[in-house]
Amino acid sequence: MSKHILITGINGLLSQNLVQEFSPDHTISGLDLNPGIFDPNQKIKVTQLDLRNTNELTKHIYATAPDVLIHTAAYTNVDGAEAERDLAFAVNAKIPGDLAKICRDLDIPMIHISTDYVFSGTNGPYNEADLCAPRGSYAESKYAGEQAALDSGARLAVIRPNVMYGHGRNLKSSFVDWLLKELAQGRPVNVVDDQYNNPTYARRLAMVTRQILDRQAWDVWHFGSKEVVSRYTFALICADIFGLPSGLINAISTVELNQKAPRPLRSGLICEKLKQELAIPILSIGEELALLKEEMHAS
Ligand SMILES: NC(=O)c1ccc[n+]([C@@H]2O[C@H](COP(=O)([O-])OP(=O)(O)OC[C@H]3O[C@@H](n4cnc5c(N)ncnc54)[C@H](OP(=O)(O)O)[C@@H]3O)[C@@H](O)[C@H]2O)c1
């Protein structure tokens, strides 16, 4: 049955993939700070609204009465959040709880997108039930938002991705975009070899979101790829799949980058629960990058 799905942060990487996933058979509307990429004459209606404006947000949801809400919007600048901690908390910690309470009151199911940063990143990979211990303002704000949403009593699923990449238009540069561009231009790149993850391909995360909604699987879910690898190994696999020169990739350590926010060195998300309970196949990094390559060539 066709539903009306409201997506927050509709111009972002994951949202653009959600639009691709759901728009063939559902009605989509979105909220974001900027008008963004969607043509106002097309069927996807985007409203410019700062989600921190709780009154306007509440009015909008009551007036449009969506069947489902998917909350992807976030303050995503991990280093910026150290200087703008209040803003990171206003967006990442407060808004998820506000939205979840509105959804609870209107009995609208909600999907909240969280992150592996809720964990300490010192002893991963992590199961859904592992102890959270966020480090840094972005991580702490996302953890507070996740908890507020979970505490709301709404019909809610929380999905945690890590190191997300994918295809879209007018996006902030992700690690994979940057890497492919630099290697294609023949420029050497420095990539850390001491941060471990199992990156999440946004196109498949959109498919996973649909499965979770279809099955009304109100729970916490982890989604990434099959293997946990260092960022350096991930870069080598990218170069291999895209036929780019891996010799340009130099391994460095995280301390050499001198970043403002702490980075999880041993992270990664165990995806067994999705595999066992929802029968969702977990693909290798190479398989997912090959899908991205196809997607990029097709667009
Ligand atoms: N990307 C990753 O590696 C990664 C990894 C793990 C988890 N996540 C989580 O996954 C989710 C989606 O990430 P993404 O990379 O797709 O995000 P994204 O591309 O940064 O998109 C987020 C969107 O939300 C908008 N936004 C920010 N603050 C807003 C506000 N106050 N009101 C309305 N809209 C607002 C942003 O607008 P502006 O661009 O104008 O600010 C942007 O269009 C986020 O919750 C993020 O925390 C991401």
The ligand as a Gaussian input file, in Angstrom:
#p B3LYP/6-31G(d) Opt

LIG

0 1
 N       27.968000       9.996000       6.715000
 C       28.445000       9.086000       7.551000
 O       29.586000       8.610000       7.427000
 C       27.588000       8.599000       8.696000
 C       28.041000       7.533000       9.466000
 C       27.249000       7.074000      10.518000
 C       26.039000       7.674000      10.779000
 N       25.621000       8.725000      10.030000
 C       24.304000       9.333000      10.324000
 O       23.476000       9.099000       9.198000
 C       22.551000      10.178000       9.038000
 C       22.572000      10.676000       7.611000
 O       23.908000      11.080000       7.304000
 P       24.242000      11.768000       5.893000
 O       25.715000      11.616000       5.694000
 O       23.285000      11.300000       4.856000
 O       23.954000      13.286000       6.280000
 P       24.160000      14.602000       5.403000
 O       24.507000      14.255000       3.990000
 O       25.059000      15.512000       6.182000
 O       22.681000      15.194000       5.400000
 C       22.077000      15.714000       6.537000
 C       21.083000      16.756000       6.081000
 O       20.437000      17.301000       7.240000
 C       20.366000      18.705000       7.092000
 N       20.238000      19.374000       8.389000
 C       21.202000      19.585000       9.319000
 N       20.704000      20.285000      10.346000
 C       19.400000      20.524000      10.078000
 C       18.362000      21.224000      10.744000
 N       18.573000      21.847000      11.911000
 N       17.141000      21.280000      10.165000
 C       16.915000      20.689000       8.969000
 N       17.851000      20.009000       8.284000
 C       19.094000      19.930000       8.829000
 C       21.698000      19.038000       6.405000
 O       21.679000      20.328000       5.856000
 P       23.100000      21.107000       5.664000
 O       23.942000      20.234000       4.796000
 O       22.690000      22.395000       5.022000
 O       23.664000      21.253000       7.041000
 C       21.753000      17.927000       5.351000
 O       21.045000      18.253000       4.169000
 C       22.928000      11.221000      10.085000
 O       22.045000      11.104000      11.167000
 C       24.334000      10.845000      10.512000
 O       24.597000      11.196000      11.851000
 C       26.352000       9.195000       8.981000

